[in-house]
Amino acid sequence: MNPRAAARTEPPRDDYGESLARAAILVVDDEPGMRNFLTRTLGPRCRHFELARSCSEAGDILDQVHFDLVILDNAMPDKTGLDWLEEQRRVGLFAETILITASADLDTAIKALRAGVSDFVLKPFCANQILNSVAHALDRKYLARDNYLLRHELSGGGGTARGRLLGNSQAIRAVRDLLARLAPMPTPVLFTGPSGTGKEVAARTLHALSERADKPFVAINCATFSETHIAEELFGVIEDGTRRKDGLLFHAEGGTLLLDEVAQLPAPVQAALLRVLEDRRVRSIGSEREVPLDLRFLFATNADLEAEVTAGRFRDDLYHRINIVNVAMPCLRDRKEDIAELAALFMSEFVTTLGMPALELNDEVLLKLSRYDWPGNVRELRNLIERSVILGQFPAEFEGQGRVSGVQAIETLEMVEQRHILAVLDACGGNRAEAARRLGVARKTVDRKCAAWGV
C-alpha cells in the first residue's frame, strides 16, 4: 500500500457535495502539522488522497496518478509553489489548484491567476474554509467539463442517440444478454453493423449497466474531424505553456469513451490510440508528461475492418487490440417482430415533441412496414415515422385504410395468417421445425411463408 495515500474510510455526512466524494486530491506542503490537518479534514471525504513533502516528490506522484485537485503551499523549501505550478502547467498538469499562503499580495495574485490557480486560502484557516474552497473548485471543474461535453455533443462531434435498446426479438435479446455479461468488465468492445442499427444506443446501454454509469459517457464521430483537429479533440493540446485545451480523454476520465466510425481515424492517430490502449496513459500534444488514464473504450464501425487492414488503411495491431469482443448489431430486416414496438415508441416521441396528432398504427400499416426491407434500419424507420407525423399521413406504400379515425380496420386472411405464424414462431424461439409441428403444416410451408415476408 502507498504510504503517502490516506486510508479510505466512509465519507462523513456533510454538505460539501458529491464532487468531493469522487475526487482525487494531492496536497503539497512541507509542514507536517498542515499535512496532518488536511489529511484529517479531506482524507475521509474524498475518493483518493495523497501527500507530498516537496515539489520534486509531488512531480513524481503526478507521473503515476491522475488528480482532480492539487492543494499547494506557496512557501516551499526548494522553490515557491507558484514557480513549481508554472513548470507543471508547461509539462502537462490539468488539475484544479488551490494555493494556501500566509500572504497574498497583488504580484502573487496576478502570478497565481496566470498559472491557473482556482482559489486562495490564507493561513491560518479552519476546516470549513478549506472544505468550502475545495468543494467550490471541484464544482466549477465538473460544471466546466459538463458544459464542454454538452457543446461537443450539440456541435455534432458526438453521437445523439438516446433511449433504450428496444425489442423482444431473439436477435436483440441476444445483444442485451451479451451487454449484461460485458458490463462489469473493463474490456474494450467493438460494435459492428450497418448504419442505423443502433450501435451507439447499445454502447450507451453498456455504459448504463456498468459501474461507470454515474461517470461521463463521451461519444465522438471520427469521420467528422480533420486529422489535426481529431488529435487535439482526443488528446488535448498545450502551446507555450499558456494555451491549454483538455482532450476528450481527460473529460471522460473515469467513464466511457465511444469512438464511432473508428475506421476513419487517420494513421498517426491510430498509432497514438494504440499506445493509449496498451499503456493506459495519455500525453497531450505539446506536453512532456504522460498522465494515467482510467477509462473504458468502446468502438463502433459500419466498415469491414478486416478489409481495411488488408488494404493498409487500418493498423493490424490496433484492430486486434479493439476486436477483443465484437457485438454485431442485427439489421431491422432480421428482427421484424420488433417493428411494432419501435414504431409505437417513435410515434409517441414525435407526437409529444412536435405537438402533432398521432397516426394509427393498425394491423394493415404494421403488415406493410414488416414487408419492407429497411436498408436504413432503425434510423430509417424513425425518420419515416417523423415524416409521416409531420405530413399527417403515411406514404402510400405503407398507408392502411384503417387509419381514418372511427373506422375499424378489416384484416385480410393473409394478415391473420402472418400474425398467427409469427406468434407461434416467437413462442418457439424461432425454431421453424417446432413451429411447423405446432401449426400442423410442413416445414417447407413455414420456410416459404417466412421468405415471402422477409423474416
Summary of the structure (lengths in Angstrom):
residues: 455
radius of gyration: 28.3
end to end distance: 58.4
largest distance: 92.6
contacts: 1400
relative contact order: 0.08
helix: 50%
strand: 14%
